Amino acid sequence: MPAAACPPPPPASTPSAAGLADVLERALVGRRPAELPGPGRRAAVLIVLFDRGGAAHLLLTKRSDSVPSHPGQISLPGGVIEDDDPTARDAALRETEEEVGIPPEALRVVGELDDVSTMVSGFIVRPFVAVMERDVAARPSDAEVARILRVPVADLLHADAALPADPAALALRYPLAGEDVWGATARILRIFCRITRCALGPTLGAEAAR
């Protein structure tokens, strides 16, 4: 979807994490993610969907001040694709377990999003979307993660709707869980929000008509 395209407004309610994952899986199955060419070191991250208090949430992390790349910033679980990672998807799952303690067997990956590049560190990041299929308490890695943020998907979608359709890179910022989310993470969340808003619009409308 072009950056300036205007998706439907956020729905009045969102499905559970499992229901949202099913909707996104259908939306992503025939979609070819945009690939960015090099140079650039490759990384992969995971948007983890889960239920909390009866509502779908996603997980973000605040990076430790001691990590070499993007210290103190809000990010998605993930990291560098190593030589022994079979695929980018495997790297995202491995790094998610290392950073927040959620094992791959607790997650179902439902699709992947467009590549996004970081502005300073030179990484090309491939995002994946997954749903937690069994309840696992996320726990931050002391070495890498200062804080785990659990963000209602509804809050993210409404924050996205309040942003300009095509802002400058540094103007794309999400106020979430008391934090300022910007940079590559914000650009990944914008892609996620636009696909989600488009996918949920007709889905919820069809369900309401039944």
N, C-alpha and C positions, 0 to 999 in steps of 0.2 A: 504494500500500500504506500503511495507517495506520502512524504512527510506532511504535506499541506492538506491532504484529504481530510475531510471532516467526518468522523464516525458518528453513529447515533449517540444520543445522550446516555449517561449511565442508567441502567434499569433501576426501578424502585427497590428491587430486591435481587440478591444474587443467589445462585444455587449453593449447595454444600460444596466442599472441596472436591468430592468425588464427582458430583454432577457437573461442576465447572470443568474438571479435567476431561470428562467425556465430551463436553461441548468443544473444548479446545482441541482435543484429539481429532474430532471430525473436521474442524477448521484447518488444522495443520497438515493432515495426512496427504493432501494433494498439492501442498504449497512448497515451492522450492525456495529455501532460504537464500538470501543474497550473500554472496561470498566476496570478501574483500581480498584483493591480491596483496602479496608482500611488497616490500620487506616488512617484517614485524614478527615478533615472537608470538606464538599461538597460545591462547588460554581458553578455558571453558568454564562456564558458571551455570548454576542451577537455580531456577525459580521453583521453590518448594511450596506446594499448596497443602494446607492442612486445616482441619476444623478446630475452632476454639470458641467455647460459649455458643455453639450452634451456628457459627458463621465461618465462612471461608476466609482464611488468612494466608499470607505469604511471609517468608522469613528473610530478613535482612541482617547483616552483621555490621558492627562498627569495628573497624580494624584497629589493632593495637598500635600504639605510638612507636613500638619497637620494630615493626615490620619494614623491610626495605622499600616496598612499593606502596604508594598511596596510604601512608600512616594516618590514622585517625579518621579516615573517610568511611562513608557508608557504602557497603558493597553487597553483592550477592555471594553466597558460598561458591567457592571454586578457585581455580588457580592455573598455573602453567601446565600445558600438556607436555608430559615427559616422554622421553624416547621409548620407555617400556609401557606406555599407555596404548592399548590396542586402537582406541578411537578417542575422539574428543568427548564423546558421551561418557566413556569410561573414566576419563580424566575428571570430568565434572562430578561424577559420583564418588570417585576416590577422594577428591579434595573436600567434598561436602562432609564425608565421614571424618576426615582429619580435622576440619575446622569446627564442626558443630555436632559430631558424634552420631549422625544419622546414617546407619549402614545401608548399602545399596539394596539389600533384600527387603527393606522397608519401603522402598520407593518404586513407583511405576512411571517411567519416562513416557510422556504422551506426545512430544514433538520438539522441534527446534526452531529457533528464531534467526533473524538476520545477524550476520557478523556486525560487530561494532568495534571501532578502534578507540584506544585511549589517546588523549590529546598530548600527553607529556611523556609517558613511559614507553610508548611505541608498541603496545600489545594489540593484537587482533583477537577479539573475544567472541567465541561462539556460545550463545545462550541456549539452554534447554529448559523445558517445563516438565515438572514431575509432580506427582501427588503422593502424599504419605498414606500408605495402605494399612499400616498398623501403627498404633500409638507409641511413639518413641520420644522421650524427653530430650530435646536439644540441649547440649551442654557445650559451652564455648571452650575452644583450645586456649589455654593460658598464654601460649606463645604468640598466637595470631589474632585472637578475637577479644576485644574489650567488652563487648555487649552484644546480645542478641535482641533484635527487634522483631516483634510479631505484629504485622500490619494487616488490619482487615482489608480484604480486596475491595470492598465497597468504598472505603476511605480513599484508597489509591485511585479508583475510577473517578470519583468525584473531584479529587485533586487534579487529575488529568484534564477533566472537562473544563476546569477553571483556567487552564493555561492557554496561551495563544496557540493557534493552529500550527504555526511554523516559526517558533522563536529562534533567536540566535543561540548558538551552542551553550554559552555561559548563562543564558537566561532560562534555560530549561532546568527548573529546580522544583523538587517536590518537598513540601513540608510534611513529614511523616514521623509519627511517634516522637515528636519533639526534636527531630533532627532535620538538617538540610541535606537533601539527596540530590546530587548533581553529577556532572561528568558522564562517564560511560554507563554507570549504573542508571542514571536518569534516562539516558537514551535507550537502554534496554527496556526499562519500564514503560517508556512511551510506545515502543513497538508492541509490547505485551498488552498495554491498555487498548490500543487501537484494534488489535485483533480480537481481544476479548469483548470490547464494546460492540463491534460488528457482529461477532458470533452470538452474543447474548440477545441482541435486539430482536432478530427474527425468531430465535428460539423461544424466548419468553412470550413474545407476541403469539406464536402458534399455540403455546401451552394455555395461554389465557383464553384463546378462542375455542378450546375443546369443551 
